[in-house]
Amino acid sequence: MDYTRRTVGRLAGNSKWLFALLLLAGCSSVKDTTRTFQTVVIDPGHGGKDSGTHSKLGGQEKNNALAVALRVNEDLQRAGFKTVMTRDSDVFIPLNERAAISNRQENAVFVSIHFNDSRDHHIHGVEAYYNSGAGEQLAGKIEEDLGQISFVRFRKHADFRVLKLNQYPAVLVECGYLSNKAEARLCANPAYRIRIADEIAAGIIQQRYGEESARKAAEAAAGNTSTAPASVSRSL
């Protein structure tokens, strides 16, 4: 009995270390391409029969996510990256296939774009989720840039399937709460979605090339507010 208590006590005392080891072990297959990637897989959440969350003021998540993703695609192509979109229209793509699309690339990172919902209608802000240490680096850069236009709810580790099955650094960005009236109104505004997309792209560029390159990309994006999508590639 005493031995059991001592053993449990030691494990509890070292719980933070154990969690860190388990996290590293679970992410050992992730390739750290955060400083080398040439391809960005852009994943607009939901689509087709899966509308995601929705609100009267904010519209449907699947449509907002696609609008943001198309603009991110434009920004990154303009910065010289190869981009692959898991969907570029209102179609349903299974979660496993989204991760598989990413894993078929070479030297890539993966960014999934969503909008959020909560029963507590006071909750607002942007969030970024990750499942690996390399993914956390990218999440931090994206949050840093999004923080210039919105309240940031600090990045979190998550076992979302598109993150967990990814062999590359992967991030899921929640661009705002459609359940919050004020934020829903913002998210329904095309100009605001462009700003969100530009900051997501700037964070990705900053992670790869540094702050100065991201600043120049942001200036270039600010000079082109067209919402028409550039040509996109899709690898299914």
ABEGO torsion letter per residue (X at the ends): XAAAAAAAAAAAAAAAAAAAAAAAAAAAABBBAAAABABBBBBBBEEEABAEBBBAAAEBAAAAAAAAAAAAAAAAAAAGBBBBBABABBBBBBAAAAAAAAAABBGBBBBBBBBBBBABAABBEBBBBBABAAAAAAAAAAAAAAAAABBBBBBBBBABAAAAABABBBBBBBAEBAABAAAAAAAABAAAAAAAAAAAAAAAAAAAAEAAAAAAAAAAAAABABABBBBBBBBX
